Amino acid sequence: MLRTTLNRNKEGGVALVIVLIVLLVLSTLVASLIFATSTEVWASANYKLLTQARYTAEAGAQATENWLVYTYTSPSAALVAADLDLTKSPVVCTAGCDAVGPVVLSSTPGATNYPDAAVAAKFPMNPQALPGAPKDTYSTTVTLLSMTPSAGVSWLPGGGGTIQTWQIASVGTINGVRNGSVQVVETIQRSGTPVFNYALEATSTACKAIYFGGSDGADSYNSTTGPYGGTNVVASGGDLATNGNVTLASGAVIDGTIYDSNNVTKGACPDGITSSGSYQGASLLPAKINPPLPWGCASLPCYPSPLPPTTAQTLSTSTCGSISGCTYNGTTSIYDNGSKTTVNVYTLAPGDYGNVTVSNADVVHMAAGTYNLNSLNFAKDGQIVVDSGPVVLNLAGQGFYAGNVVMNSGGLSGINLCGGGVTGNPGTYTTTTCGSGKSAFSGIPNQMQIVYAGNASISTTGAPFAAVIYAPNAPVAETGGAVGFYGSVVCSTFNESSKAPFHYDNSLKTTVIQAGPYHVTGFSWSKF
């Protein structure tokens, strides 16, 4: 009996130990469960915070993109030339900014580095709060990565504008018990389409939609690298394009490719190219040429707005004072048909004019801006001098039909010339140069833009003529002396029978652009 009692005493307290072990295991499990749950809760909270911050940053990037599209104004050509180095990426401000360095617009005080204080002042200051979420804020900075200067086109759908690439850095911040920040970096680039892709572009499907007589021809140069001549003459690039037929007479030389729609022509021309001259190659157009009407028109008749008057306005010493925008500036000496002569000098300010006639070998100065005219005609040997550009001549031609001339610079008149006077054939005397080393013979075509939507005729040359002409429904003809056209023409038909060479300014592919929308070309984000 004694032995049995002793064995039972050794088993006393086991249950307590087991209970304690079980409690320890359960406590560990519960603690682990609580920790895991807490971790998931914090992870969910962090993810929510991160998502909110990223969406806030993206909202800031989108708001900044909208500001660039709808509010921002590109710097002027003069400011670009004086203050910006476009050969660098990012674009570097070399003068006119707080410091020499990248061009930056920022909401952060002291971070902006931009040459135009008025534009910089319009950039939205931050932090900006999201609507309905005052604790969700963003701040943005934009850096100009690249920029292609452009005269733009104010007269086509989409308007003009400089082609730029911007990098937007937007920081979204959530303020609360726990703060969170995310940075979004977005690159946006504006697309652009050249308006003048060819030396000549004719929309007509007719026989001789483009005609070059004997000794005529086309080549190219680049006005941004200097005047036409010497090494700045390219025996290529004088490309022609038409929906109809190109006819080259014996001796005509086209230093370029002819683009046509092949066997769709009418009349005596059997196919797309009829040539007794020479050209470098031929290619089919990928699609029919169908340039849009200017000024946002959907159909003809198509006029600029405001609609100019149809009154006759002849520039003379007695009538200039009665024409709003005309100033008489005295007289000057020019060469007219090889002889030195004294002529009157006028200035026309941007504005609205009627049927303007330059009655003598007078000089008319124009400055950058838009001129709405019903017609422009030179009765003798006058010239237009572009003091600054682009000068946009919107020709209405109200009441003008085929057979009338909405613009006539025949005789020995010329457009976009030097202030020193180069009327007549400039080969007979020594000329001065236009600004920036551009000679009177080349001018800078994108600085004179002539726009017309009707079907009356346009006549050019007589003296050097540097311009771009956008008249997709009108016949254009070169008449007068063999002095040359510098630039590009979009027309219905083109007739070159004056033995004047046609020089395409291939810089127009990048300097006269119909700017399109911005596109996102890069995107990344990171958390702080």
Protein Blocks (a to p, Z undefined) as FASTA:
>chain_A
ZZmmmmmmmmgoklmmmmmmmmmmmmmmmmmmmmmmmmmmmmmmmmmmmmmmmmmmmmmm
mmmmmmmmmmoccddfklmmmmpcfkbccdddfehpabdcdddddfbghkaccfblklmm
mpccdddddehiakbccddddddfbdcddebjakbghiaadddddddddddddddfbdcd
dddddddddddddfblbfbdcfbfbehkbacdehiacddddfknoceehjlcccehiacd
dfbdcdddehiacebddddehjabghjbfblbdcfbdcfbdcddfbdcddddehhiabdc
ddddddddfbdcdddfklmmmpghiacebjadddeehiacddddddddeddddddddfbf
cdcdddedddddfbdcdfblcccddfbdcdddddfkgoiaehiafbdcehjbdehiafko
pghjfklpccdddehhiafklopmklpccddfbfbdcdeehiacddddddfkbccddehj
debpadddddfbdcdfkopacdddfklmmmmccddddddfbdcdddZZ
